[in-house]
Amino acid sequence: MTTAIARIALVGDRSPHVKSHTRIPVLLDALASRDGLVLDAYWIPTADAAAEAAAGTLARFDAVWVLPGSPYASEAGALAAIRVAREEGIPFLGTCGGFQHTLLEYARTVCGLADAAHAENDPGADDLLIAPLACSLVGHQGPVRAEPGSLAESSLGAERSMEHYHCNYGPAPRHLPALAAHGLRLSGHDEDGQVRIVELPGHPFFLATLFQPELHGDGTQPHPIVRALAAAAVAHAAAAAPVSAVAE
């Protein structure tokens, strides 16, 4: 048998000035050469993502990764990509800005919090779900603890890990109970108990992190969460492919 090639949508406004974006080719090469996980990657700007979602194009991918780089050109596009992955059972990862917008999409669409807002996009909003952090996490590194039995723990391969951040915004505590009550698992926290990983039980693979796993090392040994996404994408591709397409 040969390993299926998985198509992954990289949703974000690609820039040579965003370090996580420049890491992607290195990560893809390493996943293929070290782990035998071959991803055929397509960049989709957030300005195009809503139309791609409406046309059904995003639903045909084997994984969706909403990358850092906010403020995005289109908040609506980022949210549409997240919603498609969530509703269609497509393996999903959101990192940094992707994490923030994952919470925003869930709050608005699932929890009915229509006015929930992101301070970076709408600083004057009355109902901020994503707010400025009391202490910036730009350039910060710190421990994260995953909840036992969670997707976060199985993806990390450990209960605790050291992670890299590059962000100024995070979830405000007031709406977190509503997110949890509506099914989103708050599955990873920092040493102060602040939420740093969320996941969706019952979904094949749906994970979002405030930290940036793409900044792990030099990229030649992909972070366990990146490998877990790639493995889920390849499994999705294999399940969708005719037997003749993956058999020698």
WONOR-V472053 format. One record per residue. N is the residue number from 1. OMEGA is omega in degrees with one decimal (NA if undefined). Layout:
# WONOR-V472053
N_OMEGA ; N_OMEGA
This chain:
# WONOR-V472053
1_173.2 ; 2_-179.4 ; 3_177.8 ; 4_173.0 ; 5_-176.1 ; 6_176.7 ; 7_-178.3 ; 8_175.3 ; 9_175.8 ; 10_-175.2 ; 11_-178.7 ; 12_-177.2 ; 13_-169.2 ; 14_-178.2 ; 15_175.8 ; 16_-179.5 ; 17_177.4 ; 18_-172.3 ; 19_-179.4 ; 20_178.4 ; 21_-178.7 ; 22_178.2 ; 23_-171.6 ; 24_179.7 ; 25_178.8 ; 26_179.9 ; 27_-179.9 ; 28_178.6 ; 29_-178.2 ; 30_178.4 ; 31_-179.8 ; 32_-173.6 ; 33_-176.2 ; 34_-170.0 ; 35_-178.2 ; 36_-180.0 ; 37_-172.5 ; 38_179.9 ; 39_174.6 ; 40_-168.6 ; 41_176.4 ; 42_175.4 ; 43_177.0 ; 44_177.6 ; 45_-179.1 ; 46_179.1 ; 47_179.9 ; 48_-168.7 ; 49_-179.5 ; 50_178.3 ; 51_178.3 ; 52_178.1 ; 53_-178.4 ; 54_-179.2 ; 55_-178.6 ; 56_-177.5 ; 57_-177.8 ; 58_-179.0 ; 59_-179.8 ; 60_176.2 ; 61_178.1 ; 62_175.6 ; 63_174.8 ; 64_176.8 ; 65_175.2 ; 66_-169.4 ; 67_174.5 ; 68_177.4 ; 69_178.1 ; 70_5.9 ; 71_179.6 ; 72_176.1 ; 73_179.7 ; 74_173.6 ; 75_-178.7 ; 76_179.2 ; 77_178.3 ; 78_-179.4 ; 79_179.3 ; 80_179.6 ; 81_179.3 ; 82_-178.4 ; 83_178.6 ; 84_-179.5 ; 85_-178.8 ; 86_-174.8 ; 87_-176.3 ; 88_178.8 ; 89_179.7 ; 90_177.5 ; 91_-170.8 ; 92_170.2 ; 93_172.6 ; 94_-178.3 ; 95_179.5 ; 96_176.4 ; 97_176.2 ; 98_174.6 ; 99_-178.1 ; 100_-178.3 ; 101_172.5 ; 102_177.0 ; 103_-178.9 ; 104_179.4 ; 105_-178.2 ; 106_-179.8 ; 107_-176.9 ; 108_-171.0 ; 109_-174.7 ; 110_-175.8 ; 111_179.9 ; 112_179.6 ; 113_-170.9 ; 114_-177.0 ; 115_178.2 ; 116_-171.9 ; 117_177.6 ; 118_-174.8 ; 119_179.6 ; 120_-179.8 ; 121_-174.4 ; 122_-173.1 ; 123_-178.6 ; 124_-176.7 ; 125_-179.5 ; 126_-173.3 ; 127_-176.4 ; 128_171.8 ; 129_177.2 ; 130_-171.4 ; 131_175.4 ; 132_177.7 ; 133_177.9 ; 134_175.9 ; 135_-179.5 ; 136_176.0 ; 137_176.8 ; 138_179.8 ; 139_-176.6 ; 140_171.3 ; 141_-178.5 ; 142_-177.6 ; 143_174.1 ; 144_177.4 ; 145_178.1 ; 146_178.5 ; 147_179.0 ; 148_177.9 ; 149_-177.4 ; 150_171.0 ; 151_178.0 ; 152_-178.8 ; 153_-178.7 ; 154_178.6 ; 155_178.7 ; 156_-175.5 ; 157_-178.8 ; 158_178.4 ; 159_-177.8 ; 160_176.0 ; 161_174.8 ; 162_-172.4 ; 163_-177.3 ; 164_-179.2 ; 165_171.8 ; 166_-174.4 ; 167_177.7 ; 168_-174.9 ; 169_177.8 ; 170_-176.3 ; 171_171.5 ; 172_-172.9 ; 173_-166.5 ; 174_-178.5 ; 175_-177.5 ; 176_176.6 ; 177_179.0 ; 178_177.8 ; 179_-179.7 ; 180_-179.7 ; 181_179.6 ; 182_169.0 ; 183_178.7 ; 184_-179.1 ; 185_176.9 ; 186_-161.8 ; 187_177.6 ; 188_-176.4 ; 189_174.6 ; 190_-174.8 ; 191_176.4 ; 192_178.8 ; 193_178.6 ; 194_-176.7 ; 195_-179.6 ; 196_176.2 ; 197_171.0 ; 198_179.1 ; 199_-177.8 ; 200_178.1 ; 201_179.9 ; 202_176.3 ; 203_179.5 ; 204_176.6 ; 205_-179.1 ; 206_-172.4 ; 207_175.8 ; 208_-176.8 ; 209_174.5 ; 210_176.6 ; 211_-176.0 ; 212_179.7 ; 213_178.2 ; 214_178.6 ; 215_179.8 ; 216_178.0 ; 217_178.5 ; 218_178.5 ; 219_-177.0 ; 220_172.5 ; 221_-171.9 ; 222_176.6 ; 223_-180.0 ; 224_179.3 ; 225_176.9 ; 226_176.4 ; 227_-179.7 ; 228_175.9 ; 229_-179.0 ; 230_178.9 ; 231_178.3 ; 232_178.9 ; 233_179.6 ; 234_177.1 ; 235_178.2 ; 236_179.4 ; 237_-179.2 ; 238_-179.4 ; 239_-177.3 ; 240_-173.5 ; 241_171.1 ; 242_-178.1 ; 243_-177.8 ; 244_-177.5 ; 245_-178.7 ; 246_178.8 ; 247_177.3 ; 248_NA
